[in-house]
């Protein structure tokens, strides 16, 4: 056993979190000047100045989605944006095909099931890439109207080739929906160039903001689908959001403070440029992964065949993954994410998003080296016994 249960939190959660290094795939460390904006008194939102902020935010989101299309702003989680997408763009006439490589691919399946959308799934083996030839073959025969995929299957770290998948979807005339929640700003993503009809993002990943906002970007084909019929939801009626956003407002009270933080974060990204931000994530991810070329890290191996810059999923061999998570937090004040379900004892997930620095990464690598060394000694003792 590496460690016991996670320790009690002295002095309250906020004080405790200030002492931790956060390497989770959302929420992520947030820049100090963005955090300070969240401490200010929020303004009244039914004003011309707030309408100007809304228009500026939409323009900034179009930049990071790389689209000329509309973007609906939701005060809700990424899963809510996924559900809003199913409610607004699909009906009983559709049959979707879902790429299911883990927890979030399964979420598309669950949403289709709940809302009575016919679907089939392509199950992708743990950490494997999607077989594009198989996908193309499955789509022959005009059985499907839509394709749903997570650009980055965050439960296992696998990054799919959305550009290539988009070409296949277009070849077969499919409505192409991409959950890019944990990919945009960390990996290259070009919605219009890759022929994505709907793309989804939320605030707490590589956008590096607090949770609570999500966004549904759509091209003209997607907007036409909004007119097919009522969405079956009042709060998630995306057509209502787009209509109100024309005047710079939202139909219901938004998370005003988060939108102010978003405005500044989007300005920061424009100043840095999106390609530079992606390169920054790439360099951080590659630096972290390079450590695992050392034989002393034999207890860990990189899981996916094609990793996102946003996160590294480590397969634990000879050591329990959840115990590694506990060890890092209890003894090193470092928080990484376990995986769920049957992967709880097998996979840890290390994010490269947000306000991290080289010293933070070095601390994590050092802690993992110690855990790997302990695991190696324990294995040797058992063999000799």
SULVENVEN-V564432 format. One record per pair of residues at least 6 apart in sequence whose C-alpha atoms are under 6 Angstrom apart, sorted by sequence separation. I is the first residue (numbers start at 0). J is the second residue. D is the distance in whole Angstrom. If there is no record, write none. Layout:
# SULVENVEN-V564432
I|J|D, I|J|D
This chain:
# SULVENVEN-V564432
99|105|6, 151|157|6, 202|208|5, 203|209|5, 230|236|6, 243|249|5, 327|333|5, 328|334|5, 151|158|4, 203|210|5, 150|158|6, 202|210|6, 338|346|6, 150|159|5, 240|249|6, 338|347|6, 202|212|5, 302|312|6, 337|347|5, 201|212|6, 302|313|5, 336|347|6, 337|348|6, 201|213|4, 301|313|5, 302|314|5, 336|348|5, 200|213|6, 300|313|5, 200|214|5, 299|313|6, 300|314|5, 335|349|6, 199|214|6, 299|314|6, 199|215|5, 299|315|5, 198|215|6, 298|315|6, 198|216|5, 298|316|5, 180|199|6, 197|216|6, 175|195|5, 176|196|6, 178|198|6, 179|199|5, 180|200|4, 185|205|6, 197|217|5, 175|196|5, 176|197|5, 177|198|5, 178|199|5, 179|200|6, 180|201|5, 184|205|5, 196|217|6, 96|118|5, 98|120|6, 99|121|6, 100|122|6, 176|198|6, 196|218|5, 94|117|5, 95|118|4, 96|119|5, 97|120|5, 98|121|5, 99|122|5, 100|123|5, 181|204|6, 321|344|5, 94|118|5, 96|120|5, 99|123|6, 284|308|6, 320|344|4, 91|116|6, 196|221|6, 319|344|5, 320|345|5, 320|346|6, 281|308|5, 320|347|6, 145|173|5, 149|177|6, 150|178|6, 165|193|6, 280|308|6, 126|155|6, 144|173|5, 145|174|4, 146|175|5, 147|176|5, 148|177|5, 149|178|5, 150|179|5, 165|194|6, 145|175|6, 315|345|5, 126|157|6, 151|182|6, 162|193|5, 314|345|6, 315|346|6, 314|346|5, 313|346|6, 313|347|5, 312|347|6, 312|348|4, 311|348|6, 311|349|5, 310|349|5, 310|350|4, 309|350|6, 310|351|5, 309|351|5, 309|352|6, 95|143|6, 94|143|5, 95|144|6, 97|146|6, 94|144|6, 95|145|5, 96|146|5, 97|147|5, 98|148|5, 93|144|6, 95|146|6, 102|154|6, 101|154|6, 284|351|6, 298|371|5, 296|371|6, 186|277|6, 185|277|5, 184|277|6, 185|280|6, 186|308|6, 185|308|6, 65|189|5, 66|190|6, 77|201|5, 185|309|5, 65|190|6, 66|191|5, 64|190|6, 76|211|6, 75|211|5, 77|213|5, 88|224|6, 74|211|6, 75|212|5, 76|213|6, 74|212|5, 75|213|6, 87|225|6, 73|212|6, 73|213|5, 73|214|6, 72|214|5, 71|214|6, 87|230|5, 71|215|5, 86|230|5, 70|215|5, 70|216|4, 157|303|5, 207|353|5, 69|216|6, 156|303|6, 158|305|6, 205|352|5, 69|217|5, 157|305|6, 158|306|5, 68|217|6, 157|306|5, 158|307|5, 68|218|5, 156|306|6, 83|235|5, 156|312|5, 155|312|6, 126|302|6, 26|203|5, 126|303|4, 127|304|6, 25|203|5, 29|207|6, 25|204|5, 74|253|6, 74|254|6, 54|247|6, 53|247|5, 50|247|4, 50|248|6, 56|262|5, 59|265|6, 41|256|6, 37|256|6, 33|260|6, 22|334|6, 23|335|5, 19|332|5, 20|333|5, 21|334|5, 22|335|5, 23|336|5, 19|333|6, 5|325|6, 1|322|6, 2|326|5, 29|353|6, 30|354|6, 28|353|5, 29|354|5, 23|349|6, 24|350|5, 27|353|5, 28|354|5, 22|349|5, 23|350|5, 22|350|5
